[in-house]
Amino acid sequence: MEQYIKVLSIVSICTALLMGCSNEETETNKSTGKEAVAQESSKKEPSNKTQISEDEQKKIKEEMIDWLAENKKEDGKAVSNRYFSTSSISDGDWYAGTEKGEIQINNTGEPGPEAFDLHAVTGAVVYTPKDGESGFDKEAEALSNVEGYKEVADLSKPVTKYIFTEEGKVYAYQFEGKEDVTLASGFAPKDHTGKDPNLRPDEQFKETENKALSKYYKELVEEYK
């Protein structure tokens, strides 16, 4: 009888040890599984946040304006960095449309960078000056949406807006035969839900065919990424 009790005790102890090991292994597997899911989820999350700081964007802006002013001067064109300004329609993020997705023009956080496929670093506008002064147009620095470009540009001739994206691309749209080209032309706002509040851009930007401009910008933006 005493021997039977000893055997029974040993069996009970072994069973308890085996159950403990099994539970520990299960918890480990669960933990490992959670970590794997977390890692996989992290890999799938899109990286749409801006990667270039505001200071770096300013430097890129200066260099692009200088490049455009120098190159367009030969064609008798004026260049301004006043390519965009919001209106009172919305206080959300404004964007431009392209065949490759929407470009976020300004970032108010509503809906924020993650809602857009592309992100603007800076932009410029090129036009035929009224006063005949080609190159960088200082007179355009005080422009607002009220008067638009009619104060500085000959609107009987094309007005071209350029957008330089964080992704290293240059997009452009040429306004022709329009007497009301403003800083907001070509763009529209989104509300905080990421939906268009009854508006979409009337124009669609396309990648510029200016190979020299594209090459210069791509090499420039790569230095800051």
N, C-alpha and C positions, 0 to 999 in steps of 0.2 A: 504493500500500500504506500509506504514511504517512498519507494522507488518510483511508483506511478506519479506521485505528487511532484517529485523532482523533475521528471520528464515533461510533465504538463507545464511546469514553471518555465523550463527552458524553451519550450515551444511558444509560450506566450511572449517571452522576452524577444525571441527572434522575429515573431510576427510584428511586434511593436516597432522594432528596429527597421524592418523592411517597409512598413507603412510610413515611417518617418522619412526614410530615404526617398520613397516614392513621392511624398508630398513636397519635399525639398526640390526634387527634380522638376515636378510640375510647376512650382512657383518660379524656378529658374527659367523654364521654357516660356512661361507666360511673360516674364520680364524681358527675355531675349526677343520674344515675338513683338512686344510693345516697342522695343527699341528699333527693331527692323521696320515696323510699320511707320514709326516716326521718321526714320531715315529715308524711307521710300517716299513718304509724303513730302519731306523737305526737298527731295530731288525733283518732284513733280511741280512744285510751286514755281510759277513764272517769275523771272527777275525783271520786273518792269519799273523798278524804282530808279530814279535818276542817279547816275554814277559820277557826274561832273559837278564840282562845287560851284557856287555862285562866283567866287573869285576867278576860277578857271574859265567860266563862261564869259566873264567880262574880258579876259585876255583874248579868248577866241574871237569875240565880237569885234574887238579893236583890230585884230589882224585881218579878219575877213573884210571889214569896211575899208581898211587901207588897200587891200588887194583889189577889191572891186573898184574903188575910186580911181586907182592908178590905171586899171585896165579899161574901164568904161570912159575915162577921160578922152582917150584917143577917138572914141566914137561920138564925142560931143554930148555924152550922157551925164546926168547928175546922179549921185548916190546918197541915200539917207538911211540912217538906222531906225528911223521912225516908221517902221513897217506895220506896227500893230498897236492898237490901244482898245481897251474895253469900252463898252457903252453902258448905259443905265439899264439895258434889257435884263441883264443877269449878273449876279455876283459869283457865279460858278466858274469852272474852268472853260476856257475857249479852246477851239480846235479847228484844224483844217482837214479836209477830206482828200484822200489819195486812193489810187487803185490798190495800194498795199496796206491800207488801214488808216486810222485817224491819228493825226499828229497833235499832241497836247502842246498848246502855245503858251499858256500861263498856268501856274500851279497855285490854286487857292486851297487845295485839299478837298475840294468838292467837285467831282468825285475823287480826284487825286490821280497820280501817275499810273496806278495799277489798272485804271479803266481805259487806258489808251495803248495802241500798238506801237506808236512812235512818239518821241519827245524832242521838242525843239530846244536847241541850245541858244540860237539867236536867229536873226533874220535881217533882211535889207530890202529896200525898194529902189528901183532904177527907172529913170524917166528923162524926157527931154526938158531941160530947164527953160523957164520963161525968160530969164534974164541972160541966157546964153553962157552962164558960168558952169562949166563942166567940172567933174570931180566931186569931192565931198561937199554937200550942200548944207552949210551952217544955218542958212535961213529956214531950213525945214525942222530944226530942233524944237521949235515952239509950236509945231502943228498939233491940232486936236481933231477930233472927229467932226466937229462943227463945220469947219471949212474944208477939211480933207486936203487933197493935193492940188486943188485948183489955184491955190495961192502961189505955188512954186513951179508947177508942171504945166506943160502944154498938153492938155488932155485930148487934143485932136490926134495925138500920137500915143503909141503904146506905153503902158505903165506896167512894169514887171515886179512882182514880189517874189523874193527868195526865202526859203526856210532851210536852215542848216540843222540837221537832227543829230541827236546824241549817237545814233546808230551809224553815223558817218556818211549819210546821204544828203544830197542837195535837191530840194524840190522847188518848182517854180510855177507861177501862173501869170499869164500876160493879159492884162485888161486892155481891150481895144474899143474905141468908139463910145466910151462912157464918160459922162460929164460929172459923175458923182462918186468917183473913186475916193474912199476914205481909209482911215487907218484900220477900221473894222472890216473892210471889204475882203471877202474870201474866207471869212471865219464865222463861226457860230458858237454859242455857249451851250454847255450841258448844265443840268441842275444837280443837286446833291445826290440824286438817286442814280445818276449816270445816264439818264434818258434826255433826249432832246426836248426842250420845252417849246414845242410847235415850230422849231426852226432847224434847218440844216443848211450848210454852206451852199450857195448857188454855184460856186466854182469848184473844180477839182484840180488839185495840184498834181504835177507829174515830175518825175526825175528829170533834171535839166539835161539838155543835150550838149551843154558846154563841158567838154572833156577836161579842159585845163582847169576850170573852176572845181569840178568834181575831184580831180586828182589832188589839187592843192588842199582842199578842205579835208579830204579823207586822211591825208598824211598829217595835217595839223591836229585833227581831233584825236587821232591815235596816240599823240604825245601825252594826252591828258586822261587816257583811260587805263 
